[in-house]
Amino acid sequence: MRHFEWLSERIVALGGRPTLEREEILKEGAMPRLIAHDLEGEEQAIARYRLHQKLIGEEELVRLLERIISDEEAHREALSEILHELETSTESGASEKEAESAEVNSSLSEELARLNRGVRHEYTVILDYLYHAFTAAGCEEKEELLKVAVDEMKHLGWLAEKVEELGGRPEIDTEGEIPRTGLEEMLRRSLVTEERVIAEYAEDSRVLPEPSLRQMLERIRGHEVYHQYLLARLLAELAERRGPAWTVGSLLGEPQEQKR
């Protein structure tokens, strides 16, 4: 995440816009294969950054890339150790576990579908908030959007872990293309999205059977209500600088006192 932020800030400083496109994510297969794929990705990243260092003459950026490379090398070593442990451990009973997982998926299809809807939402808004935080002109806007993004990362982790716990696979995909808009338009769009997901999480917490699952969803819903307030406040402050007397309450559709 730090690398994402540092590189995005440099791109913006140079007059560009950071991309939200991603490389292909390997989602299927045994854990050793998945970790080996991640390890290969680290190797490619290190080689790519080394090449960029040779192509870029600016000392500050070369040093930044060296800092990032040092982290990637540490990640490479950590993944190598994990892969070695996985390859030397026994894999007995794997086929039985896969069969059990398939049975669980069938019996809990509704729960998994609802949870994965949340996973897709959280992944989408994380990228949306981070993109606009990295491209925001004001420090306050950046700080607030980063705080909200961190909360959404927690939600993504909770939901994805619950999906795995129930025998499914988290659907780490966006709900659609993320618009690269101005900050105000993004905030207005996000307020509409927050209204929708607050209702969805409220419904999910009512209909899903497991108490701990309902409690988790209700906690996430509470966070989203607060995010809605924060985003409305940011939008009101941006609008106030331009003249119109917007308030947080008016943006959330609450009745306003008559002005005298």
C-alpha positions in Angstrom: 0.0 0.0 0.0 2.9 2.4 0.7 4.4 1.6 -2.7 1.0 2.3 -4.3 0.8 5.7 -2.6 4.4 6.7 -3.3 4.2 5.8 -7.0 0.8 7.4 -7.4 2.0 10.7 -5.8 5.0 10.8 -8.1 2.8 10.2 -11.2 0.5 13.0 -10.1 3.4 15.3 -9.4 4.7 14.7 -13.0 1.3 15.6 -14.4 -0.1 12.1 -14.9 -2.9 10.0 -13.4 -2.3 6.7 -11.7 -3.9 3.7 -13.3 -6.3 1.4 -11.6 -5.8 -1.5 -14.0 -4.4 -4.6 -12.5 -2.4 -7.6 -13.7 -4.2 -11.0 -13.8 -4.9 -12.5 -10.4 -4.5 -16.3 -10.1 -7.5 -17.5 -8.0 -7.6 -21.2 -8.5 -5.3 -24.0 -7.6 -3.4 -25.5 -4.6 -1.7 -23.2 -2.2 1.8 -24.0 -3.3 0.9 -23.0 -6.9 -0.7 -19.8 -5.7 2.4 -18.8 -3.6 4.8 -19.8 -6.5 2.8 -17.5 -8.7 3.1 -14.7 -6.1 6.9 -15.4 -5.9 7.2 -15.1 -9.6 5.4 -11.8 -9.5 7.9 -10.4 -6.9 10.8 -11.5 -9.1 9.2 -9.7 -12.1 8.6 -6.6 -10.1 12.2 -6.4 -8.8 13.5 -6.8 -12.4 11.1 -4.1 -13.6 12.1 -1.6 -11.0 15.8 -2.3 -11.7 15.2 -1.5 -15.3 13.3 1.7 -14.5 16.3 2.8 -12.3 18.5 2.6 -15.4 16.1 4.5 -17.6 15.4 7.3 -15.1 18.1 9.9 -14.3 16.4 11.7 -11.4 18.2 10.8 -8.2 15.2 11.2 -5.9 13.1 8.8 -8.0 15.9 6.3 -8.3 16.3 6.3 -4.5 12.5 5.8 -4.1 12.6 2.8 -6.4 15.6 1.4 -4.4 13.5 1.7 -1.2 10.6 -0.1 -2.9 13.0 -2.8 -4.2 14.3 -3.5 -0.7 10.7 -4.2 0.4 10.1 -6.5 -2.6 13.2 -8.4 -1.9 12.0 -9.0 1.7 8.6 -10.1 0.3 10.5 -12.5 -2.0 12.3 -14.1 0.8 9.2 -14.4 2.9 7.3 -16.1 0.1 10.2 -18.4 -0.6 10.1 -19.6 3.0 6.3 -20.1 2.9 6.6 -22.0 -0.4 9.3 -24.3 1.1 7.2 -25.1 4.1 4.2 -25.8 1.9 6.2 -28.1 -0.4 7.6 -30.1 2.5 4.4 -30.5 4.4 2.0 -33.4 3.8 -1.0 -32.8 1.5 -3.0 -35.9 2.7 -6.7 -35.6 2.7 -6.8 -32.8 0.2 -9.3 -34.4 -2.1 -11.6 -35.1 0.8 -11.4 -31.4 1.9 -12.2 -30.3 -1.7 -15.3 -32.5 -1.7 -16.4 -31.1 1.6 -15.9 -27.6 0.4 -18.0 -28.3 -2.7 -20.8 -29.6 -0.5 -20.6 -26.5 1.8 -20.7 -24.2 -1.2 -23.9 -25.8 -2.4 -25.7 -25.6 1.0 -24.6 -22.0 1.7 -24.9 -20.5 -1.7 -27.1 -17.6 -0.6 -24.8 -16.7 2.3 -21.8 -16.8 0.0 -23.5 -14.8 -2.7 -24.4 -12.0 -0.2 -20.9 -12.0 1.3 -19.2 -11.9 -2.1 -21.5 -9.0 -3.1 -19.9 -7.2 -0.1 -16.4 -8.3 -1.2 -16.9 -6.8 -4.6 -18.3 -3.6 -3.2 -15.5 -3.1 -0.7 -12.7 -3.9 -3.3 -14.3 -1.3 -5.7 -14.6 1.5 -3.2 -11.1 0.9 -1.8 -9.6 1.6 -5.3 -12.0 4.5 -5.8 -11.1 6.2 -2.6 -7.4 5.6 -2.9 -7.4 6.9 -6.5 -9.1 10.1 -5.5 -7.0 10.4 -2.3 -3.8 10.2 -4.3 -5.1 12.8 -6.9 -6.7 15.2 -4.4 -5.3 18.7 -4.2 -6.0 19.3 -0.6 -4.4 17.5 2.4 -7.6 17.3 4.4 -9.4 15.5 1.6 -6.6 13.1 1.1 -6.4 12.3 4.8 -10.1 11.7 5.1 -10.3 9.5 2.0 -7.4 7.4 3.2 -9.1 6.9 6.6 -12.3 5.7 4.8 -10.2 3.4 2.5 -8.5 1.8 5.5 -11.9 1.0 7.0 -13.0 -0.5 3.8 -9.9 -2.7 3.7 -10.9 -4.0 7.1 -14.4 -4.8 5.8 -12.9 -6.6 2.7 -10.7 -8.7 5.0 -13.6 -9.7 7.3 -15.9 -10.6 4.5 -13.3 -12.5 2.5 -12.2 -14.5 5.5 -15.8 -15.4 6.2 -16.3 -16.5 2.6 -13.2 -18.8 3.0 -14.4 -20.0 6.3 -17.7 -21.1 4.7 -15.9 -23.0 1.9 -16.1 -20.4 -0.8 -13.7 -18.2 -2.7 -13.7 -14.4 -2.3 -14.6 -12.7 -5.6 -11.9 -10.0 -5.6 -13.3 -8.1 -8.6 -14.7 -4.6 -9.1 -18.4 -4.0 -9.5 -17.6 -2.3 -12.8 -15.3 0.3 -14.2 -14.2 3.0 -11.7 -14.8 6.5 -13.1 -11.8 8.8 -13.0 -13.8 11.9 -12.1 -13.2 15.0 -10.2 -13.4 14.8 -6.4 -16.8 16.4 -6.0 -18.4 14.1 -8.6 -16.8 11.1 -6.9 -18.2 12.2 -3.5 -21.7 12.6 -4.9 -21.5 9.2 -6.6 -20.1 7.6 -3.4 -23.0 9.0 -1.3 -25.5 7.2 -3.6 -23.4 4.0 -3.3 -23.2 4.3 0.5 -27.0 4.6 0.7 -27.3 1.4 -1.3 -24.8 -0.7 0.6 -26.1 0.5 4.0 -29.5 -0.9 3.0 -27.9 -4.1 1.6 -25.9 -4.8 4.8 -29.0 -4.1 6.9 -31.0 -6.7 4.9 -28.1 -9.2 5.0 -27.8 -8.9 8.8 -31.6 -9.6 9.1 -31.8 -12.7 6.8 -28.5 -14.5 7.4 -28.8 -17.2 10.1 -25.4 -17.2 11.9 -25.4 -14.7 14.9 -21.7 -13.9 14.5 -22.2 -13.2 10.8 -25.1 -10.9 11.5 -23.0 -9.1 14.1 -20.2 -8.6 11.6 -22.5 -7.2 9.0 -24.2 -4.9 11.4 -20.8 -3.6 12.5 -19.8 -3.0 8.8 -23.1 -1.2 8.3 -22.4 1.1 11.2 -19.1 2.0 9.7 -20.7 2.8 6.3 -23.2 5.1 8.0 -20.3 7.0 9.4 -18.5 7.0 6.1 -21.6 8.5 4.5 -21.5 11.3 7.1 -17.7 12.0 6.4 -18.2 12.0 2.6 -21.2 14.4 2.9 -19.1 16.7 5.2 -16.2 16.7 2.7 -18.6 17.5 -0.2 -20.3 20.3 1.8 -16.9 21.9 2.6 -15.9 21.7 -1.1 -19.2 23.3 -2.2 -19.0 26.0 0.5 -15.7 27.2 -0.9 -17.4 27.9 -4.2 -20.4 29.7 -2.7 -23.6 27.5 -2.2 -24.5 27.0 1.4 -24.6 23.2 1.4 -24.7 21.3 4.7 -24.1 17.7 5.6 -27.7 17.4 6.5 -28.9 18.7 3.1 -26.6 16.3 1.3 -27.9 13.4 3.3 -31.5 14.4 2.5 -32.3 15.5 6.1 -34.9 18.3 6.5 -33.3 21.8 7.0 -34.4 24.6 9.2 -35.9 27.6 7.3 -33.3 30.3 6.9 -34.3 33.8 8.0 
